[in-house]
Amino acid sequence: MPVFRLPLAALAAAIAVGTVSGAAQAREQIRIVGSSTVFPYTQAVAEEFSDITGARPPIVEATGTGGGTRIFCDGIGERFPDITGASRAMTASEWAHCVANGVTSVSEAMIGHDGLTIAISRGNTFDWDLTLEEIYLALGAEVPVDGGWAANPYRRWSEIDPRLPDTPITVLGPPPTSGTRDAFVELALHTGCATLDHVRDGGFDRDWITANCSRMRTDGPFIEAGENDNLIVQRLGSDPDAMGIFGYSFLYENNDRLKGVRIGGVDANLATIGDGSYPIARPLYFYVKNAHRGVIPGLQEFVEEYMMEEALAPGGYLEERGLVTLDDAARARLRETLVRGLPMEAK
């Protein structure tokens, strides 16, 4: 299906509809929603943009990938966000929601890569190294029990493997609306489930794994901690046996207080995430509503700041926040797409 840009006149009309005064006044601030993982990178660009231009800083909200995409796709006009961050690509159903609401021209930016980390307080002295199989057995809703498939009985790490500490399994992580949750299920739970003897020897295929190994347990050991990853960081500081699941940037920013759990013997860092040897890594995105360019003050300039080499290149200020950067050719293609406002293809 072809993608068309909405004329600016139509946007002005959309903005005017529903306003008390009827005046087509655009917002004075850029509004950005979306992934809590992308949030610190976008917030850094927002601060840089405001410092350089003197403009009011964009409003950046961590609503989660799913929630942010829904709000972004709800419509065109000043009531709706200009950009949404995402820790996964937009889905076909989300794109259909955009199109149904007149959001038919969107630029997609894959800005870099991030590792999903499992972190624990530095006050915990155990040398943690978990396999994806052990992660599934700790967090999956159902696991092999006596040759069958049943509710997860494991409450302590030592019950999974005697080499692990005899401490309660307590893991804080994101809710179902989060792209981090989606990525963790796909990269950690599905892969870990596939390595179980019960699954491998039973010849179960990918469809079976998706249907049976996608649910996180809800009986206590896994705790949904909301979209604010900083709250997970705070909880880990008060409970040395608790673990948290979040994007690598939060481990990077709190390295003085937290340490990462190795996965299959591999530490999460810029090198291992970049070369693919760290097993739980994913791309990060943001999406720009092209009909808002030229109408919402500063939006085009903000996008251009995000695309600057000083931000996205190796050694740039986003890498300093933990972003795993793209290579030169990929950044050049990205810059061309975003600065020109080239629309993505229909999903």
C-alpha positions, 0 to 999 in steps of 0.5 A: 500500500502506498504511503502519502504525506498529509498536507500541512493545511490538513494538519492545521485543520486537524489541530484546529478541530476540538480547540476551545478557541478554534485557533490553529495554534501549534504546541510550543514544545515537541512531545515524545513518548515511548520506550523506557529504554530509548528514553535516556537517549532521547532525553539526552538529545532533548537536553542538547537541543535545548542548550544549543537552540535556546528552545524549550526542551521537548517533553519526553515521557516513558510510556512503554513501547506499546503504549507510546506507539498506540498514543502516537498512532491515535491521530494527527494534531497538537493533542498527539505526540510527534515522536515515539521511541520503541525497543522493537519495530512497529508491528503490522497491527500498530501500523494499521492503527496509525493508518486508520487514524490518518497517520500515514507518513512516518519515518522509521529510525533504527538508531543503534543496538541495546542489550537486555541485561539482568542486573543485581546489586554489587552488595551481592557477592556471588559470581552470577552466570546464568544460562538461558535455560536457567533463566527460563526455569526461573521465570517461565510460567510453565516448565517440565515437571516429572516428564510433563508440562506444569506450573513452575514450582521453583522458588529458590535458585538452588532448586534449579541448579545446586551451584546457584545460591540458596536464595529466593528467586526475585526478579523485577521486570517490565510489564506486558506493554513494554518492548523490553518485555517483548524482546526478553520473551523472544530472546531469552524465554523462547531460546531458553525454552528451546534448549530444555530436554523436554522440548528438544527431545519432544520435537516441539517446533517454534509454534509450540514454543511461542504458544507455551513458553511466552508467559512470565510466571505470576506467582511471585518470583517475577514482579512487574515493576512498571515502565520506570526502570529507575524504580527497579534500580532503586529496589535493587539497591535495597534488596541485594538478592533481587535482580532486575531486567532492563536495557543496558544503558541503565546498567551502564549508568549505575555501574557503581551500584549494580553488576550485570549477570553474565549470560552463558559466560558472556558479560554485557558491554558495548563490544559484546552487544555490538558483535552479537556475542551477548545473547540478549540484544536487540535494535532500538527505534524511534518514529517521526510523524512527518505531518507534524514537521514544519508545524510543531516548532523545532521538530525538524531541527530536533530530528537533525540534532538526533542524527548528528555524528556528535550524537550517534557516532562512536564516541558520541554523547549517546554512546556515552549513555550506553548506546551501541552505535551503528557503522558509518554506512548505516548511520549515513542511510539513517541520516538521509531517511530522517532528515529528508523525512522519507516515509517507511513502507507499509508494514 
